[in-house]
Amino acid sequence: MPIDTPLPAAFEAEMLPLLGVADTEALLHALNHTEPATSVRLNLYKMPPHLPAATDGGVPWCETGRYLAERPHFTHDPLLHAGCYYVQEAASMCVEQAWRTLAAEGAPQHVLDLCAAPGGKSTLWRSLMPEGTLLVANEPVRQRAQILAENLTKWGHPDVVCTCDYADAFAQLGPFFDVIAADVPCSGEGMFRKEAVARQEWSPQAVDACVARQWQIVSQVWPALKPGGYLVYSTCTFNRSEDEDMVWRICHELGADCVPLPTVPEAWGVRGDVTGRSLPVMRFFPHSTRGEGLFMALLRKHGDDAPMRSRKGKRRPAARHMAAKGAAQVAGWLEKADDFKIIRPDDTHLVAVRESLAEAVQQVCLAAHALTAGVLLAEEKGHKLIPQHALALSTARSRTAFPTAALNLEQALSFLRREGLTLPPDVPRGYVLATFEGHALGWLNNLGARANNLYPAEWRIRF
């Protein structure tokens, strides 16, 4: 249902010189009188047998994106909680087009998604990146970072570090990242069709504040981008101050070139630069594309700069990588244990990090506050090693290490509510993997007469 809150008059006045009368009227009509599309993106590591509603075509700029004919009750689909797909606004899937350009020169080894919550773009980056490369997904706001960590855990790829820190923390690393994706906080004009609060909070002053914040974020993280590396700059807003003008400033004050993105079919409805500079950018408007508002540009940092030394700063104490007691037991829980280094970051937990990335992961964890890194395998309590939820959902988990209990829909929803279950007598006692349609949901501790539900309390569904 269209939003009743009127669009700000100043916003309408701002669009006229950028788009002209006809396009502005079409944009305002789309924002006020049309419904947003519902779209999801498939997890190729966990292909679902079906989606919760009929599909209505593919998202043209993203190979794994799908439109749905209607918006279902996603919370009641266990396959969502298993990480088989992600509910993501279609326009934001366009980072796949940036990937196609930068990957043509070789696979980036280290990628930072700087403003990553809730995780749509991060899970897409991880799906696009080849095996053996590292994604660092960061969100400075703690509550939002916890949501990011949850969604990345559900996605299941082991080669991810989820951090909660500000942009300047990564400057300590020096030129470390091949790609930095910065979907910077913005004035949110692209959300006007979906969120009344976006209309209520918008003002020219808010735009100015966003511009200052965006510049601070990009300039602070700039030393962490390698010379010749790429910045994927994006916003979900329409105005030129936060979009083309910011890209122009980054290029001229920090030293970068705006790189052409793939030429896309005219039928997609994607627009370009609205400032007359002919910058090779992508603009998504809800009156011309099937999605919300989004702006994206790909910038390449000047490659003839001298490599920057790591800035001096307060580094976090090194994790105690003690001799991994219990490593031999948990190694059998991994499909390819020889590819991983098993460490104890503290007295009670065991974590698996890909051996080839272990040094890079440690560097990141020394510079920024890490919520997750690699795969959390087990927690030691007394003399027991208890398998952790991240292992259940990980694509690195051995498919034969644990018995499984196949749940029907009613049982799966009870499990996701963290309710107790009674398992059939033929299910072995001990830790059992609860599954739905072949996909892992989490752990049960089968005691025989009953089974304790080990689903994370903070993730349980409440209705």
C-alpha positions in Angstrom: 0.0 0.0 0.0 1.5 3.4 -1.0 2.7 5.6 1.9 0.5 8.5 3.0 3.4 10.7 4.2 3.9 13.4 1.5 7.3 13.7 -0.2 9.3 16.7 0.9 8.7 19.7 -1.4 12.5 20.5 -1.3 13.2 17.0 -2.6 10.8 17.5 -5.6 12.5 20.8 -6.3 15.9 19.2 -6.2 15.0 16.5 -8.7 13.8 18.9 -11.4 17.2 20.3 -12.6 18.6 16.8 -12.5 15.9 14.8 -14.3 13.8 17.3 -16.1 10.0 17.7 -15.8 8.9 14.5 -17.4 11.3 12.2 -15.5 10.7 14.0 -12.2 6.9 13.5 -12.6 7.4 9.8 -13.4 9.7 9.4 -10.4 7.2 11.1 -8.1 4.4 9.0 -9.4 6.4 5.8 -8.8 7.3 6.8 -5.3 3.7 7.8 -4.4 1.5 5.4 -6.3 3.4 2.1 -7.0 4.3 -0.9 -4.9 7.9 -2.1 -4.4 8.9 -5.4 -5.9 9.8 -8.4 -3.7 13.1 -10.0 -4.6 15.5 -12.7 -3.2 18.9 -14.0 -4.1 19.8 -17.6 -4.1 22.7 -19.1 -2.2 24.6 -21.3 -4.7 26.2 -23.2 -1.9 22.8 -24.2 -0.6 20.4 -24.3 -3.5 16.9 -24.5 -2.1 14.5 -27.0 -3.6 11.9 -24.2 -4.0 11.2 -20.6 -3.0 8.3 -19.6 -0.7 6.3 -18.0 -3.5 6.1 -18.2 -7.3 8.9 -16.5 -9.1 8.2 -13.6 -11.4 11.4 -13.6 -13.5 15.1 -13.1 -12.8 16.8 -9.9 -11.7 18.6 -9.0 -15.0 21.8 -7.6 -13.4 22.3 -10.4 -10.9 22.5 -14.1 -12.0 21.1 -15.4 -8.7 18.5 -12.8 -8.2 14.8 -13.6 -8.5 11.6 -11.6 -8.3 8.7 -13.1 -6.4 5.1 -12.7 -7.6 4.0 -11.8 -4.0 5.6 -11.2 -0.7 5.3 -14.3 1.5 5.7 -14.7 5.2 9.5 -15.2 5.1 9.8 -15.8 8.8 7.8 -19.0 8.4 10.1 -20.5 5.8 12.8 -22.7 7.4 14.9 -22.5 4.2 15.5 -18.8 4.9 16.8 -19.6 8.3 19.0 -22.3 6.8 20.6 -19.7 4.5 19.3 -21.0 1.2 18.4 -17.5 0.0 18.5 -13.9 1.2 15.7 -11.4 0.9 17.4 -8.4 -0.9 16.2 -5.4 -2.7 16.8 -5.9 -6.4 18.7 -2.7 -7.3 21.3 -3.4 -4.5 22.2 -6.6 -6.3 23.9 -4.5 -9.0 27.3 -4.8 -7.3 27.6 -8.0 -9.4 28.2 -5.7 -12.4 31.1 -4.0 -10.6 32.5 -7.4 -9.8 32.5 -8.3 -13.5 34.7 -5.3 -14.3 37.2 -5.6 -11.5 37.5 -9.5 -11.6 38.5 -9.3 -15.3 41.9 -8.1 -14.1 42.3 -11.1 -11.7 40.6 -12.3 -8.5 40.9 -9.9 -5.6 42.4 -11.7 -2.6 41.1 -9.4 0.2 37.8 -7.5 0.0 36.3 -5.2 2.7 32.6 -4.5 2.8 32.8 -1.4 5.0 29.2 -0.5 5.8 27.8 -4.0 5.5 24.7 -4.5 7.7 22.3 -6.1 7.4 24.4 -8.3 5.0 22.7 -8.3 1.5 25.7 -7.0 -0.3 28.2 -9.0 1.9 26.6 -12.3 1.1 26.6 -11.4 -2.6 30.3 -10.4 -2.5 31.1 -13.7 -0.8 29.1 -15.6 -3.5 31.0 -13.8 -6.3 34.5 -14.2 -4.8 36.5 -17.3 -5.6 37.5 -19.9 -3.1 40.6 -19.1 -1.0 39.9 -15.3 -0.9 38.9 -13.3 2.2 35.9 -11.2 2.8 35.9 -8.8 5.7 32.3 -7.5 6.5 32.2 -4.6 8.8 29.5 -2.6 10.6 30.3 0.1 13.2 26.9 0.0 15.0 27.0 -3.0 17.5 23.3 -4.0 17.2 23.4 -3.9 13.4 26.8 -5.7 13.4 25.1 -8.6 15.3 22.5 -8.9 12.6 25.3 -8.8 10.0 27.1 -11.7 11.8 23.9 -13.7 12.0 23.2 -13.4 8.2 26.8 -14.2 7.3 26.7 -17.3 9.6 23.5 -18.4 7.9 25.1 -17.9 4.5 27.7 -20.4 5.6 30.9 -19.6 3.9 34.0 -20.1 6.1 36.3 -17.4 4.6 34.7 -14.4 6.3 35.6 -12.1 9.2 32.8 -10.0 10.6 34.0 -6.9 12.4 32.4 -4.0 14.3 34.6 -0.9 14.0 34.9 2.4 12.4 36.7 3.1 9.1 39.9 4.4 10.6 40.6 1.1 12.3 41.4 -0.4 8.9 43.9 2.3 8.1 46.2 0.6 10.6 46.6 -2.2 8.1 48.1 0.0 5.5 47.4 -1.0 1.8 45.8 -4.3 2.5 42.6 -4.6 0.5 42.3 -5.1 -3.2 38.6 -4.0 -3.1 36.7 -1.8 -0.6 32.9 -1.7 -1.0 31.4 1.3 0.7 27.6 1.4 0.7 27.8 4.6 2.7 25.1 5.9 5.1 23.0 8.3 3.1 19.8 10.4 3.1 17.8 7.4 1.9 15.8 9.0 -0.9 15.8 5.6 -2.6 13.7 4.3 0.3 10.9 6.9 -0.1 8.6 4.3 -1.7 9.1 1.8 1.2 9.6 3.8 4.4 7.6 6.7 5.7 10.4 7.5 8.2 12.8 8.2 5.3 10.4 10.9 4.1 9.9 12.3 7.5 13.7 12.6 8.3 14.8 14.0 5.0 15.9 17.6 4.7 18.6 19.5 2.8 20.5 19.8 6.1 20.3 16.0 6.4 21.8 15.7 3.0 24.7 18.0 3.9 25.3 16.0 7.1 25.4 12.8 5.0 27.9 14.3 2.6 30.3 15.2 5.4 29.9 11.7 6.9 30.5 10.0 3.6 33.7 11.9 2.9 35.0 11.2 6.4 34.3 7.4 6.0 36.0 7.2 2.5 39.0 9.4 3.4 39.6 7.5 6.6 39.6 4.0 5.0 41.5 5.1 1.9 44.9 4.2 3.2 43.7 0.5 3.6 43.1 0.3 -0.2 46.1 -0.9 -2.2 47.4 1.4 -5.0 45.6 0.1 -8.1 42.8 -1.3 -5.9 39.1 -0.6 -6.4 36.5 1.3 -4.4 32.9 0.3 -5.1 31.0 3.4 -3.9 27.2 3.2 -3.6 24.3 5.0 -2.0 20.5 4.4 -1.9 19.8 8.1 -2.7 19.2 10.2 -5.8 20.8 13.6 -5.2 24.0 14.6 -6.9 25.7 15.8 -3.7 26.0 12.3 -2.3 26.5 10.6 -5.7 28.3 12.1 -8.7 29.7 15.1 -6.7 31.2 12.7 -4.1 32.7 10.5 -6.7 34.2 13.5 -8.4 35.7 14.7 -5.1 37.2 11.3 -4.3 38.8 11.1 -7.7 40.3 14.6 -7.5 41.2 14.9 -3.8 42.2 11.3 -3.0 43.5 10.2 -6.4 41.4 7.8 -8.4 39.8 7.2 -11.7 36.2 6.4 -12.3 36.2 3.1 -14.2 33.6 2.1 -16.8 31.1 -0.4 -15.7 29.7 -3.1 -18.1 27.4 -1.8 -20.8 24.0 -3.0 -19.9 20.9 -3.5 -22.2 18.7 -0.5 -22.5 15.7 -2.6 -21.5 17.1 -2.8 -17.9 16.2 0.9 -17.5 19.5 1.7 -15.7 20.5 5.4 -16.1 23.8 7.1 -16.0 25.4 10.4 -14.8 22.8 13.2 -14.3 25.4 16.0 -13.8 26.6 16.3 -17.4 30.1 15.1 -16.5 29.6 11.8 -18.3 30.9 9.8 -15.3 30.5 6.0 -15.9 28.1 5.4 -13.1 24.9 3.4 -12.6 21.7 4.9 -11.4 18.5 2.9 -10.5 15.2 4.8 -10.3 11.9 3.1 -9.4 10.2 4.6 -12.4 12.7 3.1 -14.9 13.9 -0.1 -13.2 12.2 -2.8 -11.2 13.7 -1.9 -7.9 14.3 1.0 -5.5 16.8 3.8 -5.8 20.5 3.1 -5.9 23.7 4.8 -7.2 26.9 2.9 -7.9 30.4 3.9 -9.2 33.6 1.9 -9.5 36.8 3.9 -8.8 40.4 2.7 -9.1 43.0 4.2 -6.8 45.9 5.6 -8.6 48.4 2.8 -8.9 51.6 4.8 -9.2 51.4 6.0 -5.6 54.2 4.8 -3.2 52.9 2.0 -1.0 51.7 3.4 2.3 53.2 2.2 5.5 50.9 1.0 8.2 49.7 3.8 10.4 50.7 3.7 14.0 47.7 3.1 16.2 46.5 1.2 19.2 46.3 -2.4 18.2 44.2 -5.0 20.0 46.0 -7.6 22.1 46.9 -10.7 20.0 44.6 -13.6 20.4 46.2 -16.5 22.4 46.6 -19.1 19.7 47.4 -21.8 22.2 48.0 -25.4 21.3 44.6 -26.5 20.0 43.6 -29.1 22.6 40.7 -31.0 21.0 41.7 -30.1 17.5 42.0 -33.8 16.5 38.4 -34.4 17.5 36.8 -31.4 15.8 38.9 -31.8 12.6 36.7 -34.7 11.8 33.7 -32.3 11.8 35.1 -30.6 8.7 34.8 -31.8 5.1 38.4 -30.8 4.2 40.2 -30.6 7.5 43.6 -30.3 5.9 42.7 -26.9 4.4 42.1 -25.4 7.8 44.0 -24.3 10.8 42.2 -25.1 14.1 42.9 -22.6 16.9 41.7 -21.7 20.3 41.1 -17.9 20.4 40.3 -18.3 24.2 40.2 -21.0 26.8 36.9 -22.6 25.7 36.3 -22.2 22.0 37.7 -23.9 18.9 37.7 -22.1 15.5 38.7 -23.2 12.0 40.4 -20.7 9.7 41.5 -21.6 6.2 45.3 -22.2 6.5 46.1 -20.0 3.5 44.2 -17.1 5.0 45.2 -17.5 8.6 47.8 -14.7 8.6 45.5 -12.2 6.9 42.7 -13.1 9.3 45.0 -12.5 12.3 46.0 -9.1 10.9 42.4 -8.0 10.5 41.5 -9.2 14.0 44.4 -7.2 15.4 43.3 -4.0 13.7 39.5 -4.2 14.2 37.1 -5.7 16.7 36.0 -9.1 15.3 32.7 -10.7 16.1 33.3 -13.8 14.0 36.3 -15.2 12.1 36.3 -18.4 10.2 34.0 -21.2 11.5 33.2 -21.4 15.2 33.4 -25.2 15.7 33.0 -26.0 19.3 32.7 -24.8 22.9 34.4 -26.8 25.6 32.3 -27.4 28.8 33.9 -29.6 31.3 35.2 -32.5 29.3 32.8 -32.1 26.5 33.1 -30.4 23.1 29.8 -29.0 22.1 29.3 -28.3 18.4 28.4 -24.7 17.6 25.6 -23.3 15.5 28.1 -21.8 13.0 29.4 -25.3 12.2 25.8 -26.5 11.6 25.3 -23.9 8.9 28.8 -23.9 7.5 29.5 -25.2 4.0 32.8 -26.5 5.4 31.0 -29.0 7.7 31.4 -32.7 7.1 28.2 -34.2 5.7 28.9 -37.5 7.5 30.3 -36.5 10.9 26.9 -36.3 12.7 23.6 -38.1 12.5 20.6 -36.1 11.2 17.0 -35.7 12.1 14.7 -34.7 9.2 12.0 -32.4 10.4 8.7 -31.6 8.7 7.5 -28.0 8.4 5.6 -28.0 11.8 8.6 -29.5 13.6 11.1 -27.2 11.8 9.1 -24.1 13.0 9.0 -25.5 16.5 12.7 -25.9 16.3 13.2 -22.3 15.1 11.0 -21.2 18.1 13.5 -23.1 20.3 10.8 -25.5 21.5 11.6 -29.0 22.6 11.2 -31.9 20.3 10.8 -35.7 20.6 12.8 -37.6 18.0 12.0 -41.1 16.6 13.6 -44.0 18.5 16.0 -44.8 15.7 17.8 -41.4 16.0 21.1 -41.9 17.9 21.6 -40.2 21.2 24.0 -37.2 21.4 24.4 -34.3 19.1 22.1 -34.5 16.1 21.8 -32.1 13.1 18.2 -30.9 12.6 17.4 -30.6 8.9 14.5 -29.4 6.7 14.4 -30.6 3.1 18.0 -31.6 3.4 19.3 -28.3 4.7 20.7 -27.9 8.2 18.9 -25.7 10.7 21.0 -26.3 13.9 21.7 -28.8 16.7 19.6 -31.0 18.9 21.1 -32.9 21.9 19.1 -36.1 21.8 18.7 -37.6 25.3 16.3 -40.3 24.3 13.0 -39.4 26.0 13.5 -35.8 24.8 15.9 -33.7 22.7 17.3 -30.4 24.0 17.0 -27.6 21.4 20.4 -25.8 20.9 19.1 -23.2 18.5 20.6 -19.7 19.5 18.1 -18.1 21.9 18.7 -14.6 20.3 17.8 -15.9 16.9 14.5 -17.7 17.7 11.4 -16.8 15.9 8.6 -15.5 18.2 5.4 -16.3 16.3 
